Amino acid sequence: MVDYLQQIADFEEELKKTPYNKRTQHHVGLLKAKIARVKEQQEKRSSSKGGGQGFNVRKSGDGTVVLLGYPSVGKSTLLNKLTKANSAVASYAFTTLTVIPGTLDYKNTKIQILDVPGIVKGAASGRGRGKEVLSVIRNADLILIIVDVNAPNQHESILKEVYDSDVRINQEKADVRIKKTSMGGIKIGATLNLTNIDGETIKGIMGEFKINNADVLIREDITIERFIDVIEGNKIYIPSITVVNKIDLATEAQIKSVKLKLKPDLMISAEKQVNVDDLKEVIYKRMNFISIFLKEPGKPADLDVPMIMRNRNTIRDVCNKLHRDFVIRFKFARIWGKSSKFPGQKLRKLDHILIDGDILELHLK
């Protein structure tokens, strides 16, 4: 039986010993591709054996935020301060054994906050029900990473577990197009100079994934890791916020040191409710909400109660949020606002992108 873990360990050890420079770029690229490929094979074998069930969480509200951190970092306390949930709170580890939902009501929005069990080192490999926990964040709209002020090294560990679970935080998918062909080898085109990866490395990486014929177009200066992510095509891209909790239990010197090291979005004390209201505003802004106003034909728009959507949402997204049959029954829409060319513009396509403040009038079959 193939020992995937040993293969990964061997490749990672070789990678550590290889200094990265222009001369070694190709070798480093191939090593990273080998690690990604073996991890992919390991995951497939684990899935075929029934590698655990994820937590079943129904999304609700205008967006979903997952609280992610080590056990006893204060997630349950923070959930209770942000929402009216009643999550168990104790001073010992692993208090939360299931996913506890709560709702944050803020500025006309209802934001679902999920308190999941604490993760530990090795979570992405399944330790401590880590795979189940990390499966929840893949469906989130925002990840709120919580770090204990007295254990700042938790942050790097959490980031690694998130990365190893194929979630990319605060990134967008690289602007790379790969079109497989039947012959002709690998043809590479780039709209700018590439400083982190060269043509031979690209071909070598693609060879590791058994892609020998393809047209590749690169439109940004990407790294080796981001190019591999495009090839694998299974990555989830989610924004995140990092907060440092329990500052009431730390000295000013500690707080200053951790702030300098981690550069968190906010330093808080959930227990003492320090900066919790500020955190609500940070969450709201990071969710990129927009307000859309609905209008019935022949009637004025309801400007008192906005429909909360997300930046770059479309008419299709509005239809799906209102009723599951509205997409099928859609006939056309009229738009007033910044996204329209003129007031009352008639649109028959569902992929029209809406802008904050738009007025939308739906016509259904």
N, C-alpha and C positions, 0 to 999 in steps of 0.2 A: 504494500500500500504506500502511496506517495505521501511523504511527510512534508506537507505544505508549510507548516510552522518553521521547520528547520530550514527549508529553502529560503523562506522570507528572512529568517535570522541571518543566514549566511550572506545573502545579498545586501542586507542592511549593514552588516559588519564591514563588508568590502566598501560600501558607500561611505562609511565613516572614515575609512583609511584613505580615501581618494580625495585629494585637494581639488577644489573646483576652479578651473581656469579654462582659457580658450583651448588649450591643448587636450584637456581631459573632458571637455564638454560632451563629446560624442559618447565616451565610455560611461559617464555619469548618466546621460540620457538613457542609454540601454539598460543600465542597472535599475533605474527608476521604472522603466517600462516592464522589466522582468518582475519587479516587486508587485506592481499593479496587476500584472497578468496572473501571477500566482495567487494573489489575494482574491482575484475574481474567481479562479478555479476553486479555491477553498470555500468561498461563499456559496458557489453552486453545489458543492458536495454537502455543505451544511444544510442548505435549503432542501435538498433531495431527501435528507434524513429527518426532516421536520424539525428545524432548528429553533423551535420556540414560537409562541404566539405573541403578537403585539397586543398592547392594551387597546381595547375597543372604546374609542372616544368619539362621540358625535360632535361635530363642529357646530357652533351656534354664534349668533350675534354678528357684529360687523367685522370681526377679525379675531384671530386666536393667538395668544401669547403663552409660551411654555416657560415655566420657571425651572432652570437647570443648574444644578450644583451638587456638591458633595453632601452626604448626610449631615444633618444638624447644622447646616449653614444658615438656617433661618427662613427657608422657603415657605413653610406653613404659616409662620408668623406674618411674613410679608403678604401672603395671599389673604389672610384675614384682615390685614390693614387696608389692602387695596379694594377688597370686595366684602360682601357679607357672608362669605363662605365660612364654614366651621370646620376647618382642617385641624386634625389633632396636632397639638404642640407639646413637645417634651424636650428635655435636655440630653436625651440619648439618641444614638444613631438609628436609622431605619424606622422612624416613627410612621412615615407615609408608606403604606404598602400597596395602595392603589392610586389611580389618578383622581385627584380631587378638583372639581371645577368650581369656578366662581365667576361673577360678572362685575366688571368695572364699568359703572355708569359715569361717563365724562363727556361733556360738551356735545350732547345729543347722540353720543355713540354708546353702544353696548359691546364691550370688549371681553371676550372669553379668556380667563386666566386659568391655566392648568398647572396644578402642583403635582409633579411626578416624583416617584421615589428617587432618592439621591443616587448619583452614579459614583463609581469608584474606578480606580486605575484598572484598565483591562475591560471596561464596560463594552466597548465596541466588539470585543471578542466573545462576549456573552457572560462575563463575570458579574455576579450580583444582579441578575436579570437586566443587565445593561442593554442588550439588544432590544428588549421590549420597551425600555424607557426611551432609547434613542429612536425607535420607530415612531414614537409620538411626535418628536420634533420635526420629522420629515413632512408632516402635514400642517405645521404651524406657519403663521404669517410673520412671526417675530419670536426670536429666542432671547430670553432674559437670563444672562449668565450671572450667577450670584457667587461671590467669593468671600470667604471669611477674612476679615482684616488681619487676623492672627495666623493665617495660613495662605499667604499670597501665591505660593507655588501651585495651589490648586488650579489657578487660572490656566497655566500652560498645559497641565494635564487634561483639563476639560476640553481645551481647544483641540488637543490631539485626538481625544475620543470622538469628538464631533467630526473631525476631518476623516478619521478612519471609518466612520459610519456613512461616508459618501455625502456628507452635507458640507457645503461651502458657505461660510458666513461672510456677509459684507462683501460679496463678490457678485459679478454677473458672468454669465457664460461667455467664454472668449469668442471674439468675432472671427471665427474660422469656419470655412465651408469645406467639407470633404465629400466628394462625389465619386463613388466607386465605379470603375470602368472594367471592361472585359479584357483589355490589353493596353499596352503602351507604357507600363511601368508607373512610377510615381512622378507626376508633374506638379511642380510647386510654383505658385505665384504669390507675390506679396506686394502690398501697396505702400510699404515703408521698409526701412532698414531694420533687420532683426538683430538684436544685440544679445539675446539669451539663448538662442537656438539656431542652428544652421541647417542647411539642406540635407547633409549627410545624416545628421542626427534625426531629423524628421523621418527620413527613409528608414533608418535603423529601427526607430520606435514603431513605425507602422509595420515593419517586417515582424517584430515581436508579436504583433496582434494579427498576423497572417493576412495583412492587407498589402498586396503586391502591385495592384493597379488602381490608381485613383488620381483625380484632379484635386489639388489642395489650394485653396485661396485663403491667405492670412491677411487680415486687415487691422491687426494691432500687434504691438511688440510683446508677445506672450512668453511665458516661462515654459520650461519642459513639463512641469507639473500640470499647468493649465492645458497644454496641448494633449497630454495623456487623458485628462478629464474629458475633452471633446471626443476623443476616440472611443472611450468607454461609454459615454452617453448616458450614464446612470446617476449623475450628480444632481443634487437639489441645491438651489441657491436661495438663501434666506438671510434677511438682515438680522442683526443682533445688537443688544445693549449689554454692557458689562457694568454691574454695580458691586461695590464693596460694602458688605454689611457688618454690623456689630461694632461700629466706630465708637459706641459708648463704652466699649470694653478695652479701648486702646489709648495709648498716650498720643499726644500731639506729634511727637517725633515719629511714632509708628505710622500714624495716618499720613504724614508728609512723605515718608519713605515709600509706602505702598502706592500712594497717588502718583509719585514720580516713576515708579517701576511699571505699574500696570496701565496708567493713563485711563482710568475708568470713566464712564459717562457720568457717574454719580457716586458719592460716598454717602451711605445711609445707615440709620439704625432703625430696623423694622420694629424692634421692641419698644423703643422710645419715640417712634414715629418721627424721626429726624429726616427731613428731605423726602418723605414719602409722597407728599403732595407734588413736589417738584418732579418726582419719578413719574407720576401720572401724566404730566405734561410731556416728558421725554418720550414715554410710550406712545402717546397720541401723535406727536410729530413724526416719530419713526415709522408709524403705520401708514403714513402718506394718505390720509383720508381726504376725500373730496365730498362736497355736498351737491346733490342733484335734486331738483325740484320737479315733481310730477304734475302733469296737467291733463285733465280729461277734455276730450273734444268739446268745444263750445262753452267751456267754463274757464275761469281764471286759474292760474297755477296756485298750488298750495305752498306759499312761501314761508309759512310758519313751521312746518314740519319737514325738514329735508330728508332725503333718502341718502344714507351714508354709503359711499362706494370708495374704491381705492384708486390711486393715481394710475392712469392708463387703462382703466376699465372701459368696456365697450357697451353698446346697446344690448348685446347678447348677455353680458354679465348682469345687467339690470333685469332683463327678462328672466334669467335663471333665478335671480334672488326673489323676484315677485311670485313666480309660479313655474313649476317644471314644464307646463304645457305652453307657456308663452312664446318660447322659441319656435315651436311647431306652428303656432297660430299667428305668428308675426306677419303683418302685411306691409306696413311701412311706419315711419316715425317722422315727427316734426321736431325740429330743434331750434331753440332760441338761446343765444349765449355765445361765448368765445369760440366754441368748436364749430359753430355754423358759419357759412359764408354770408348768409343774410338771415334776418329774423323769420322764423317759421320754415326754414329749409326742409324740404321733403327728402327723406332718405329711405331707400329700400334695402340697404345692407346692414347686417347686424354687427359688422366689425368696425363701425365708426367709433373712434376714441372720444370719450367725453372729457370735459374740462370743468373744474370747480365752478359752481354757480350756474351751470347749464339748466335750462328748462326742457323737459322731455315729454312729448305727447305720443303715446303708443296707440297704434291702430291695429286691431287684431281681426283675424278672419272669423 
